[in-house]
Amino acid sequence: MAFLEVEDIHTYYGNIQALKGISIEVNEGECVTLIGSNGAGKSTTLRSISGLTPPRKGAIRLNGEDISLLPAQEIVRLGICQSPEGRRCFSRMTVRENLELGAFLRRDSASIVEDMDRVFDLFPRLKERETQKAGTMSGGEQQMLAIGRALMGKPKLLLLDEPSMGIAPILVERIYETIAEINKQGTTILLVEQNANFALDVSKRGYVLETGKVVMTDESALLRTNPEVQKAYLGT
């Protein structure tokens, strides 16, 4: 049994069907990526898993427990935390205040302090800007903050939505080095990314999505050498 099982989910925005029977699996400790073009359904898949846009049909199971109909806050309690597309930091709040909000549902004060230190170890720049308002930081720094805020929920499964979007290349490399380190430390990761080169480098397995369906799945190293993937997503 996989740690996360997404089975034949169909998700809608109003009358518009965004996912048309998506099925994916993530094993404990893995980093798995979803790649595809804009509108393929990558972000909607994450939103369905996190309870923000629940599927109308199909099942989502965490450790065998069906979470498809649970509200988003209960899914966070179970250990699924998301760093959303576009970062969505609270711009008028400081770095520390944003991180503290990530631990809002927790009551283990001592562990919260340890996790705050861990975030500052992973992202030293956040420690330097601890009292700075999030809205005054660069896009890359805000992305670090969004990932750090998700880590403050002590996730068993970390959902990352487009962590390279709108960020300078040198910071993208730094962020992906940190994503690899987070996974190495034992956090299971499901990564959505349009930059397939970075996504396939850091992940173990990948799924290729097109118009709300999975059209291909394989180990990341094999997807990287697949001619169709190279032509469509790797620019070769």
C-alpha positions as CSV (number, residue, x, y, z in Angstrom):
1,M,0.0,0.0,0.0
2,A,1.4,3.4,-1.0
3,F,1.7,6.2,1.5
4,L,-0.5,8.4,-0.7
5,E,-3.0,6.9,-3.2
6,V,-4.9,9.0,-5.6
7,E,-7.4,6.8,-7.5
8,D,-9.4,7.9,-10.5
9,I,-10.2,11.4,-9.2
10,H,-12.5,13.8,-11.2
11,T,-12.3,17.4,-10.1
12,Y,-14.4,20.3,-11.4
13,Y,-14.4,24.1,-11.2
14,G,-18.1,24.8,-11.6
15,N,-19.1,22.9,-14.7
16,I,-15.6,22.8,-16.1
17,Q,-13.9,19.4,-15.6
18,A,-10.2,19.9,-14.7
19,L,-9.2,16.3,-13.8
20,K,-10.5,13.4,-15.8
21,G,-9.5,10.3,-13.8
22,I,-6.1,11.1,-12.3
23,S,-4.4,8.2,-10.5
24,I,-1.0,8.5,-8.9
25,E,0.9,7.0,-6.0
26,V,3.6,8.3,-3.7
27,N,5.5,6.0,-1.4
28,E,6.8,7.1,2.0
29,G,10.1,8.9,1.7
30,E,9.9,9.5,-2.0
31,C,10.0,12.7,-4.0
32,V,7.6,12.4,-6.9
33,T,7.0,15.0,-9.6
34,L,4.0,15.9,-11.8
35,I,5.1,17.6,-15.0
36,G,3.0,19.0,-17.9
37,S,2.1,22.2,-19.6
38,N,-0.2,25.0,-18.3
39,G,-3.7,23.7,-17.9
40,A,-2.7,20.1,-17.6
41,G,-4.2,19.7,-14.1
42,K,-1.0,19.7,-12.0
43,S,-2.0,22.3,-9.5
44,T,-5.6,21.0,-9.4
45,T,-4.3,17.6,-8.4
46,L,-2.5,19.2,-5.4
47,R,-5.6,21.2,-4.5
48,S,-7.7,18.1,-4.6
49,I,-5.2,16.2,-2.3
50,S,-5.1,19.1,0.2
51,G,-8.9,19.5,0.3
52,L,-9.0,23.0,-1.3
53,T,-10.9,21.7,-4.4
54,P,-12.3,18.3,-3.5
55,P,-12.9,15.7,-6.2
56,R,-16.4,14.9,-7.2
57,K,-15.5,11.3,-7.9
58,G,-12.7,9.0,-7.0
59,A,-10.7,8.4,-3.8
60,I,-7.6,9.9,-2.1
61,R,-6.1,7.8,0.6
62,L,-3.3,8.6,3.1
63,N,-1.9,5.5,4.8
64,G,-5.0,3.7,3.6
65,E,-7.4,6.2,5.2
66,D,-9.8,7.9,2.7
67,I,-9.4,11.7,3.1
68,S,-11.4,12.7,0.0
69,L,-14.2,14.4,1.9
70,L,-12.2,15.8,4.8
71,P,-12.0,19.7,5.1
72,A,-8.6,21.2,4.4
73,Q,-7.7,21.9,8.0
74,E,-8.3,18.2,9.0
75,I,-6.0,17.2,6.1
76,V,-3.3,19.5,7.5
77,R,-3.8,17.9,10.9
78,L,-3.1,14.5,9.3
79,G,0.2,15.8,8.0
80,I,-0.3,17.1,4.4
81,C,1.0,20.7,4.0
82,Q,1.2,22.7,0.8
83,S,3.4,25.5,-0.4
84,P,1.0,27.1,-3.0
85,E,1.6,28.4,-6.5
86,G,2.5,32.1,-6.3
87,R,3.8,31.8,-2.7
88,R,0.9,33.7,-1.1
89,C,2.9,35.0,1.8
90,F,1.2,37.4,4.2
91,S,2.9,40.5,2.9
92,R,2.3,42.8,6.0
93,M,3.5,40.2,8.4
94,T,7.2,39.5,9.3
95,V,9.1,36.3,8.3
96,R,8.7,35.0,11.8
97,E,5.0,35.7,11.9
98,N,4.5,33.9,8.6
99,L,6.4,30.9,9.9
100,E,4.4,30.9,13.1
101,L,1.1,30.8,11.2
102,G,2.4,27.6,9.5
103,A,2.3,26.0,13.0
104,F,-1.2,27.4,13.8
105,L,-2.8,23.9,14.3
106,R,0.0,22.6,16.5
107,R,0.2,22.5,20.3
108,D,3.7,21.0,20.7
109,S,5.5,24.2,21.6
110,A,9.0,22.7,22.1
111,S,8.9,21.0,18.7
112,I,7.7,24.2,17.1
113,V,10.8,25.9,18.3
114,E,12.9,23.1,16.9
115,D,11.2,23.2,13.6
116,M,11.7,27.0,13.4
117,D,15.4,26.4,13.9
118,R,15.3,23.8,11.2
119,V,13.7,26.2,8.7
120,F,16.4,28.8,9.5
121,D,19.1,26.1,9.0
122,L,17.6,25.2,5.6
123,F,17.1,28.8,4.6
124,P,19.7,31.0,6.4
125,R,18.4,34.0,4.4
126,L,15.1,33.8,6.3
127,K,17.0,34.0,9.6
128,E,18.7,37.2,8.3
129,R,15.3,38.6,7.5
130,E,13.4,37.3,10.5
131,T,11.8,40.6,11.4
132,Q,11.4,41.9,7.9
133,K,7.9,42.1,6.3
134,A,7.4,39.4,3.8
135,G,6.1,41.8,1.1
136,T,9.4,43.6,1.0
137,M,11.4,40.5,0.0
138,S,12.3,39.2,-3.4
139,G,10.4,36.5,-5.1
140,G,13.0,33.9,-4.3
141,E,13.0,34.8,-0.7
142,Q,9.3,34.7,-0.5
143,Q,9.4,31.2,-2.1
144,M,11.8,30.1,0.7
145,L,9.3,31.5,3.2
146,A,6.4,29.7,1.6
147,I,8.2,26.4,1.8
148,G,9.4,27.1,5.3
149,R,5.8,28.0,6.4
150,A,4.6,24.6,5.0
151,L,7.4,22.8,6.9
152,M,6.2,24.5,10.1
153,G,3.1,22.3,9.9
154,K,5.4,19.3,10.4
155,P,4.3,17.6,7.2
156,K,4.4,13.9,6.6
157,L,3.7,14.8,2.9
158,L,4.9,18.2,1.5
159,L,3.1,19.5,-1.6
160,L,5.2,22.0,-3.6
161,D,3.4,23.9,-6.3
162,E,5.7,25.5,-8.9
163,P,8.6,26.5,-6.6
164,S,10.7,27.9,-9.5
165,M,8.0,30.2,-10.9
166,G,9.1,33.8,-11.3
167,I,12.5,33.4,-9.5
168,A,16.0,34.3,-10.6
169,P,17.9,31.2,-11.9
170,I,20.6,31.3,-9.2
171,L,17.9,31.2,-6.5
172,V,16.0,28.4,-8.2
173,E,19.2,26.2,-7.9
174,R,19.4,27.1,-4.2
175,I,15.8,26.2,-3.6
176,Y,16.1,22.9,-5.4
177,E,19.2,22.0,-3.4
178,T,17.1,22.6,-0.3
179,I,14.2,20.6,-1.6
180,A,16.6,17.7,-2.1
181,E,17.8,18.1,1.4
182,I,14.3,18.2,2.9
183,N,13.6,14.9,1.1
184,K,16.9,13.4,2.3
185,Q,15.9,14.3,5.9
186,G,12.9,12.1,5.5
187,T,10.0,14.3,4.3
188,T,7.9,12.7,1.5
189,I,7.4,15.3,-1.3
190,L,4.9,15.6,-4.2
191,L,6.2,18.3,-6.5
192,V,4.4,20.2,-9.3
193,E,6.8,21.9,-11.7
194,Q,6.8,23.4,-15.2
195,N,10.6,23.4,-15.2
196,A,10.9,19.7,-16.0
197,N,14.7,19.7,-15.8
198,F,14.8,20.7,-12.2
199,A,11.8,18.5,-11.3
200,L,13.3,15.3,-12.8
201,D,16.7,16.0,-11.2
202,V,15.3,16.1,-7.7
203,S,12.6,13.4,-7.9
204,K,12.7,9.6,-8.0
205,R,9.6,9.1,-10.2
206,G,7.4,11.3,-12.4
207,Y,4.0,11.5,-13.9
208,V,3.3,13.4,-17.1
209,L,-0.1,15.1,-17.2
210,E,-2.0,16.4,-20.3
211,T,-5.5,17.9,-20.2
212,G,-6.5,16.4,-16.9
213,K,-5.1,12.9,-17.5
214,V,-1.9,10.9,-16.8
215,V,-0.4,10.1,-20.1
216,M,3.0,8.7,-18.9
217,T,4.7,7.6,-15.8
218,D,8.2,6.2,-15.1
219,E,11.4,6.7,-13.1
220,S,12.6,10.2,-13.5
221,A,15.9,9.1,-15.1
222,L,14.0,7.3,-17.8
223,L,11.5,10.1,-18.4
224,R,14.5,12.4,-18.9
225,T,15.7,10.2,-21.8
226,N,12.3,9.7,-23.3
227,P,12.2,11.4,-26.7
228,E,8.6,12.6,-26.3
229,V,9.4,14.2,-22.9
230,Q,12.6,15.7,-24.2
231,K,10.8,17.3,-27.1
232,A,7.7,18.6,-25.2
233,Y,9.2,19.5,-21.8
234,L,13.0,19.6,-21.8
235,G,13.6,21.7,-24.9
236,T,15.8,19.1,-26.6
